[in-house]
Amino acid sequence: MRDASPSVVSVCGLLVGALVVGCGSDGGNALPTEFVAGDTVTVSKGSPFAECSADLDPELPFFADSEVEPWLVVNPTNRDHFAAVWQQDRYALSACRGNVTSVSFDAGQNWQEAVLPGLGRCSGGEWDAVSDPWLTFAANGDLYHVSLVIARETEAEPNRHALIVHKSVDGGLTWGNPITVSETDEGFGEDKETITADPYDACSVYLVWTRLEPAPPHKLMFSRTTDCGENWEEARAIRAEIPTEGGDQIVVLPDGTLFMSIVVGLQVSRVEPWELAGIRSSDGGETWSEPTKIADVHAISPFAPDPAQRIRSGWDDIAVDRRTGNLYMVWEDSFREPRLTQVAFAQSTDGGLTWSPEVRLDQTPVNDYSLLEQAILPSVAVSEDGTIGVTYYNFQNDTAGDSRSDADHWFIHCHPEVTDCTDAANWGEQILLTKESFDYNAAPVSRGLFLGDYVGLAAAGSDFFALPSITTEDDPADVVFIPIRGR
């Protein structure tokens, strides 16, 4: 296990000692010439369901005090106001006991926690399990959250899934009543939903997800509100003919166009290649374009290295530069034989109509033990000055043979206005975010070691903010907040 201090690096200029100077400028405002990781703050405070027995079932064991699959957003009206969410007490089968949010009004120094009401039995709801938390701030500072909820199949009742939206008008301190946007049964299932507020229209919010049919092709589903969450349109399939499955996410371009990333032809084994693509809507989601291919994906499931055991990890992430409309995507892919999970990157400078060739972006060093070359769960964000930031986990600090799979969380960045970010060599050296490596083997086991299908990363001003889930000696997983300051 390695105990190391964060590095200070940059992508441009001259190296002088440990610092880099001499980057360009943006309209007279100097771009950051270096980034440094700040102190780690533990956001999750232990399970609020510790005393709950309403959902206890010996056939559904869970990992107490585990907080996984975190997401993070910043209020566009107040860059010191953050909102985080995670799955609480992950079940071994799938999903969790409830989704929990936490908010900070002082740039991440202090956090106040709240349970989303009316979901699982421990939060006053009727559902057996809860999953896939996702948050978004509206342009006026209202906060929306969507959850996937599950009623497990019994002899008397088929399996049911639903998507439930909550809204908060006080920044996440309290939440309104749950609103069911979609509910299915009879062999159908909802999965991998995301919610996106329109940054240019405070009352428009978009919800997208995959409806899993009993057999492919599955359906890409869509709903929206245009009256600040009072009403949601009836769920409808917008790409019923495409065998899409998971990874759907909407961003809004400066001209109001919606761009959605989709995954096409994903195989259950994750061995055969599939396609990452995008579709566009210029009328708020009423109609959608034909898909534009972004890349072929050749990833397989990653493995913890010591001992080798399967990790259940993530899909893709997308970010938009609100000034230029440039789009940036990261995802898990493989660039070598035998196949290993690594981080891929591509960009579009024309609103998603065309994309650069994918490149391997993570800076995990070569190792004789190939599992130490993996990089997983990438996230991407864009700061207000256009800097691209990417985070990921890897195992480069693991020591073989000690029965630990030591992992760390890393940050890299690139300034597209002063260098070509489609060349991985132009990205700054990776910055260590975790002060101490953590043992991935201690993570909850849910069809593989599981810290989430996605990881929080946000930007405000020239700074970035990471929200990973890590294991500790006391808990299977804690959510932590790490500021990454540009200067």
ABEGO torsion letter per residue (X at the ends): XBBBBBBBBBABEBBBEABBBGBBBBGGBBBBABBBBBBBBBABAEBAAAABAAABBAABBBBBGBBBGBBBBBBAABAABBBBBBBBGBBAABEBAEBBBBBBAAGGABBBBBBBBGBBAAAGBABABBBGBBBBBBAAGBBBBBBBBBBBBBAABBBBBBBBBBBBAAGGABBBBBBBABBBBGGBBBBGBBBBBBAABAABBBBBBBBBBABOBBBBBBBBBAAGGABBBBBBBABAABBBBEGBBBBBBAAGBBBBBBBBGBBAAGABBBBBBBBBBAAGGABBBBBBBABBBABBBBBBAOBBBBBBBBBBBBBBBAAAGBBBBBBBBBABOBBBBBBBBBBBAAGGABBBBBBBABABBBBABAAAABBBGBBBBBBAAGBBBBBBBBAAABBBGAGBBBBBBBBBBBBAAABBAABAAABBBBBBABABBBBAAABBBBGEBBAEABBBBBBBEABBBBBBBBBBAABABBBBBBBBBBX
